[in-house]
Amino acid sequence: MFPVSSELLAQQDLLRLKKVYLKLARYLFFISNILFIPLLSYSYHILYFWMGEDFARKGGQAMFCISLTFYFISWTAIPGLVALGMGRPKYNAMFSTITAFINLVIVYPLTKRFGVNGAAMAFFLSSIQVPVAIYVINKRVVQVKTNEYIKYVYGIHSIVSFCMYLLFAFVAKLLIIDLLSFMGVLIGSYLLLICLFWKMGLAPEDKAIFKSKLPVFITKCSF
């Protein structure tokens, strides 16, 4: 996104820049769902099978908060890169400073009161500026309307993604009885989210490119 936005700005092709911006922001939203929804849904189980029951009991909530924080922060990647590519780094610096300030103010009292969960909670609260950062960059840098951005990037997909989280966190986890069943549930969750990306997220022209390249890729892998 960084070199593309710089090139399109130099060419004054702002219409294409907006289209690329919206498309990649939407793709990143779906990719973030694929990466983070299973982490949010199975935080306890991941720690349980990795580090043991005691560690999972004490760290499950912290892992959930940290995963949720990085999930929200990932949404700012495309707007942040576009701001840099268009020569407007002050917005990245400004919101990074806000994040650091919030952390400095609340991390000590929350950690002292709630321990590791308090530190994770402080990290999460420092990400509350994410929607503001996206809004400001959309309006002042890319000049994309907020309702257009929300509708195209998130839209109905956000509701479906939330339903996927509920399905995983409250239904699929009931199938987990040992490490083997957990791996099966985890792989199934990732595959379902990838299929959702293919069905709802990927643009038709990109699907066509993928289908055209897939036989070549398979042929190369076979050798």
C-alpha positions as CSV (number, residue, x, y, z in Angstrom):
1,M,0.0,0.0,0.0
2,F,2.8,2.4,0.8
3,P,4.5,2.5,-2.7
4,V,1.1,2.2,-4.5
5,S,-0.4,5.2,-2.7
6,S,2.8,7.2,-3.4
7,E,2.7,6.3,-7.1
8,L,-1.0,7.0,-7.5
9,L,-0.7,10.3,-5.7
10,A,2.2,11.4,-8.0
11,Q,-0.1,10.5,-10.9
12,Q,-3.0,12.4,-9.3
13,D,-5.1,9.3,-9.8
14,L,-7.1,9.8,-6.7
15,L,-10.1,7.8,-7.8
16,R,-8.0,4.6,-8.3
17,L,-6.3,5.3,-5.0
18,K,-9.6,5.3,-3.2
19,K,-10.7,2.1,-4.9
20,V,-7.4,0.3,-4.0
21,Y,-7.6,1.7,-0.5
22,L,-11.1,0.5,0.2
23,K,-10.4,-2.9,-1.3
24,L,-7.2,-3.6,0.7
25,A,-8.9,-2.3,3.9
26,R,-11.7,-4.8,3.3
27,Y,-9.2,-7.6,2.6
28,L,-7.3,-6.8,5.7
29,F,-10.5,-6.9,7.8
30,F,-11.2,-10.4,6.5
31,I,-7.6,-11.6,7.1
32,S,-7.7,-10.2,10.6
33,N,-10.9,-12.2,11.2
34,I,-9.1,-15.3,10.0
35,L,-6.2,-14.7,12.3
36,F,-7.8,-13.4,15.4
37,I,-11.3,-14.8,15.7
38,P,-10.0,-18.3,16.6
39,L,-7.5,-16.7,19.0
40,L,-10.4,-14.9,20.7
41,S,-12.6,-17.9,20.7
42,Y,-10.1,-20.5,22.0
43,S,-7.8,-18.3,24.2
44,Y,-8.1,-20.6,27.2
45,H,-7.8,-23.8,25.2
46,I,-4.7,-22.6,23.4
47,L,-2.9,-21.8,26.7
48,Y,-4.3,-25.0,28.3
49,F,-2.8,-27.4,25.7
50,W,0.4,-25.3,25.3
51,M,1.3,-24.3,28.8
52,G,-1.0,-26.2,31.1
53,E,-4.2,-25.7,33.2
54,D,-2.7,-23.3,35.8
55,F,-1.2,-21.0,33.1
56,A,-4.4,-21.1,31.1
57,R,-6.6,-20.2,34.1
58,K,-4.4,-17.2,35.0
59,G,-3.6,-16.0,31.5
60,G,-6.7,-16.8,29.5
61,Q,-8.3,-13.4,30.1
62,A,-5.0,-11.6,29.4
63,M,-4.6,-13.4,26.1
64,F,-8.2,-12.6,25.1
65,C,-7.6,-8.8,25.8
66,I,-4.3,-8.8,24.0
67,S,-5.7,-10.6,20.9
68,L,-8.7,-8.3,20.8
69,T,-6.3,-5.3,21.0
70,F,-4.1,-6.5,18.1
71,Y,-7.3,-7.3,16.2
72,F,-8.5,-3.7,16.5
73,I,-5.0,-2.3,15.8
74,S,-4.7,-4.3,12.6
75,W,-7.6,-2.3,11.2
76,T,-5.3,0.8,11.1
77,A,-2.6,-0.8,9.0
78,I,-3.9,0.2,5.6
79,P,-5.0,3.8,6.7
80,G,-1.6,4.2,8.4
81,L,0.4,3.1,5.3
82,V,-1.7,5.3,3.0
83,A,-1.0,8.3,5.2
84,L,2.7,7.6,5.0
85,G,2.6,7.0,1.3
86,M,0.8,10.3,0.8
87,G,3.3,12.2,2.8
88,R,1.2,12.7,5.9
89,P,3.1,10.9,8.6
90,K,1.9,13.4,11.3
91,Y,-1.3,11.4,11.8
92,N,0.6,8.2,12.5
93,A,2.8,10.0,15.0
94,M,-0.1,11.7,16.6
95,F,-2.1,8.6,17.3
96,S,1.0,6.6,18.4
97,T,1.6,9.4,20.9
98,I,-2.0,9.2,22.2
99,T,-1.6,5.4,22.6
100,A,1.6,5.8,24.5
101,F,0.1,8.4,26.7
102,I,-3.0,6.3,27.6
103,N,-0.7,3.4,28.4
104,L,1.5,5.5,30.7
105,V,-1.5,6.9,32.6
106,I,-3.4,3.6,33.2
107,V,-1.0,0.7,33.0
108,Y,0.5,1.1,36.5
109,P,-2.8,1.5,38.5
110,L,-4.5,-1.3,36.5
111,T,-1.5,-3.7,36.8
112,K,-1.2,-2.9,40.5
113,R,-4.9,-3.7,41.0
114,F,-5.5,-6.6,38.7
115,G,-2.0,-8.0,37.9
116,V,-1.3,-9.4,34.4
117,N,-5.0,-9.0,33.5
118,G,-4.8,-5.3,34.4
119,A,-1.8,-4.9,32.1
120,A,-3.7,-6.5,29.3
121,M,-6.7,-4.4,30.0
122,A,-4.6,-1.2,29.9
123,F,-3.2,-2.4,26.5
124,F,-6.7,-2.9,25.3
125,L,-7.9,0.6,26.5
126,S,-5.0,2.2,24.7
127,S,-6.6,1.0,21.4
128,I,-9.8,3.0,21.9
129,Q,-8.5,5.6,19.5
130,V,-8.5,3.2,16.6
131,P,-11.9,4.3,15.1
132,V,-10.9,7.9,15.6
133,A,-7.6,7.3,13.7
134,I,-9.4,5.7,10.8
135,Y,-12.0,8.4,10.7
136,V,-9.4,11.2,10.7
137,I,-7.2,9.6,8.0
138,N,-10.3,8.8,5.8
139,K,-11.5,12.4,6.1
140,R,-8.3,14.5,5.9
141,V,-6.0,12.3,3.9
142,V,-7.8,9.9,1.6
143,Q,-11.1,11.9,1.5
144,V,-13.3,8.8,1.8
145,K,-16.7,9.3,3.4
146,T,-17.2,7.5,6.7
147,N,-20.4,5.8,5.7
148,E,-18.9,4.6,2.4
149,Y,-15.9,3.1,4.3
150,I,-18.0,1.4,6.9
151,K,-20.4,0.0,4.4
152,Y,-17.7,-1.4,2.0
153,V,-15.0,-2.5,4.5
154,Y,-17.2,-3.8,7.3
155,G,-20.9,-3.8,6.4
156,I,-22.8,-7.1,6.8
157,H,-19.4,-8.9,7.0
158,S,-18.9,-7.6,10.5
159,I,-22.2,-9.1,11.7
160,V,-21.4,-12.5,10.0
161,S,-17.9,-12.4,11.6
162,F,-19.4,-11.7,15.0
163,C,-21.7,-14.7,14.5
164,M,-18.7,-16.8,13.7
165,Y,-17.1,-15.8,17.0
166,L,-20.3,-16.8,18.8
167,L,-20.4,-20.1,17.0
168,F,-16.8,-20.9,17.9
169,A,-16.7,-19.5,21.4
170,F,-20.0,-21.0,22.6
171,V,-20.7,-24.0,20.4
172,A,-17.6,-25.4,18.7
173,K,-15.6,-25.3,22.0
174,L,-18.0,-27.8,23.4
175,L,-16.5,-30.4,21.0
176,I,-13.1,-29.9,22.5
177,I,-12.2,-32.8,24.9
178,D,-8.5,-33.4,24.1
179,L,-5.7,-32.1,22.0
180,L,-6.7,-34.0,18.9
181,S,-10.3,-32.7,19.0
182,F,-9.0,-29.2,19.7
183,M,-6.8,-29.3,16.6
184,G,-9.7,-30.5,14.5
185,V,-11.9,-27.7,15.8
186,L,-9.2,-25.1,15.3
187,I,-8.5,-26.2,11.7
188,G,-12.2,-26.4,10.9
189,S,-12.6,-22.8,12.3
190,Y,-9.8,-21.5,10.1
191,L,-11.2,-23.2,7.0
192,L,-14.6,-21.8,7.6
193,L,-13.3,-18.3,7.9
194,I,-11.2,-18.7,4.7
195,C,-14.3,-19.9,2.9
196,L,-16.2,-16.9,4.2
197,F,-13.4,-14.6,2.8
198,W,-13.6,-16.3,-0.5
199,K,-17.4,-16.1,-0.6
200,M,-18.0,-12.6,0.8
201,G,-14.7,-10.7,0.8
202,L,-12.7,-11.4,-2.3
203,A,-13.5,-9.3,-5.4
204,P,-14.7,-11.1,-8.5
205,E,-11.7,-10.0,-10.5
206,D,-9.3,-11.2,-7.9
207,K,-11.1,-14.6,-7.7
208,A,-10.6,-14.9,-11.5
209,I,-6.9,-14.1,-11.1
210,F,-6.6,-16.7,-8.3
211,K,-8.3,-19.4,-10.3
212,S,-6.1,-18.7,-13.3
213,K,-2.9,-18.9,-11.3
214,L,-3.9,-21.9,-9.1
215,P,-3.2,-24.6,-11.8
216,V,0.2,-23.2,-12.5
217,F,1.0,-23.1,-8.7
218,I,-0.1,-26.7,-8.3
219,T,2.0,-27.8,-11.3
220,K,5.1,-26.2,-9.8
221,C,4.5,-27.7,-6.4
222,S,4.1,-31.1,-7.9
223,F,7.7,-30.9,-9.2
